[in-house]
């Protein structure tokens, strides 16, 4: 039982991070970035390259993958999305879906990456340790601890740094942010970078469990409900939503009939939306337009 | 000396022309007001100065430098603070964070702290609420916050867009009293756009009347207050009798 809980939370952490990426971009630019999962996949491949092909240590791998993906995220915003600024939301969403497809395609074309599935080594290996009755898998504990650490860092960043507050300000009122002298476009670009960096982090955490392959980005389809459950546009909501989906999946996989696990996330979404249409942490008072 | 000069500025929203050649000047240290009805283009003037809208034609000179078609952030750094219409505070940030965003372009912590004290002296209520989310403030308090936030960029010129919007007459009076104070005590130059012509003409030194994107009248506020047309159309003081015919003719003359 407790073990199941742990597995659920660990899986939920990954959903939470991908959902966080959705939410950051949505809040800032009112765009749903459907390429979020594919950004995570690309981050996984960057990490794989650094760690397996270049033999870098784990921590350097994380730094490299996050930084590289942040750059990719900013590049995507600058090159692909800024030119369509002001176009209908539908256009922008289609473009993000396109970006996802392109990323998936490009990855399979790169020599050494391709369509194969790779294992991703970590210093946590497959060890376990016992604490009372429960057996902890080191892997899962590491995922939870690292997610908590990243969330703490992000919290401090958004709460106390000037740039973090400026990002919040921009996402709450772009016009007013411009009047304050905040370079709105550059801030939006940095939010894309941040979001892609978080995605890379999620990819690294997910990689040992699911291996690295060009379709690992489809986990975005699970993280999306997580963001919806939490109330799209709420950062704490994304994290809680991710954990809920992770837990529900873990328990559904154990106690429910075969196959239910994969639809459990969507059942949760339906249930939550029926009870509270704006999601758990959804803003009840929408910002004034 | 004029700190701000607009020369034949034309601007449009798509095919709709909002400004049809506006020329005006704001002397340093004065309050200049632009009066006009809904849709006359008052806000558009301010947005064009701030760089939110690019003019199609004309020049905007600020402190001797042409600033049209520049990036809004660049213009803020030059020293133009904007108090937007409808206040536009950051609803989920605290009062304190809102004010610090006003100081976004600045790096001098000591100066910012000093200016925070200054705005708290003008608006003590903000100091009481400084940890509260701005979205939970009342309309009047949000207006105070919007003015303070613009002050924190330590501007040379403040653009104020309808500070009386949605406020009670009493609060409006209070806000305008403080606008006058800021002008006198800080030597702040202010370009004020208002529908409440009474209040605006009382506090300002010089006034322009804008109609459908054109300046149709300009004078010192004292003399504007005495003009029959202004009294009739903007101050609501109807001349005796309902001589509709004559009124219409007068209105036509302005176009």
Contacts between the chains, C-beta under 8 A, distances in Angstrom:
chain1	res1	chain2	res2	distance
A	162	B	100	7.4
A	162	B	104	7.2
A	165	B	93	6.7
A	165	B	97	5.4
A	165	B	100	6.8
A	165	B	101	6.5
A	166	B	101	6.5
A	166	B	104	6.2
A	168	B	90	7.2
A	168	B	92	7.0
A	168	B	93	6.2
A	168	B	97	7.9
A	169	B	90	4.7
A	169	B	93	6.1
A	169	B	97	7.7
A	169	B	98	8.0
A	169	B	101	4.9
A	172	B	90	4.7
A	172	B	91	6.0
A	172	B	92	5.6
A	172	B	93	6.9
A	173	B	88	5.6
A	173	B	89	7.7
A	173	B	90	5.6
A	173	B	91	7.5
A	175	B	52	7.1
A	175	B	84	6.8
A	175	B	88	6.2
A	176	B	84	6.2
A	176	B	88	4.0
A	176	B	89	7.0
A	176	B	90	6.4
A	177	B	90	7.8
A	177	B	101	7.5
A	178	B	50	7.8
A	178	B	52	6.4
A	178	B	72	4.3
A	178	B	73	6.9
A	179	B	50	6.4
A	179	B	52	7.8
A	179	B	72	6.9
A	179	B	76	7.1
A	179	B	81	8.0
A	179	B	82	4.2
A	179	B	84	5.8
A	179	B	88	7.4
A	179	B	150	7.6
A	180	B	76	6.7
A	180	B	101	5.0
A	180	B	102	5.9
A	180	B	104	5.0
A	180	B	105	7.7
A	180	B	149	7.2
A	180	B	153	7.1
A	181	B	72	7.4
A	181	B	73	4.8
A	181	B	76	3.1
A	181	B	77	5.9
A	181	B	104	5.3
A	181	B	105	4.0
A	181	B	153	6.4
A	182	B	73	6.6
A	182	B	101	7.1
A	182	B	104	5.4
A	183	B	71	7.5
A	183	B	73	4.6
A	184	B	72	8.0
A	184	B	73	7.7
A	285	B	135	7.2
A	287	B	91	5.7
A	287	B	92	8.0
A	287	B	135	7.9
A	288	B	86	7.5
A	288	B	91	7.3
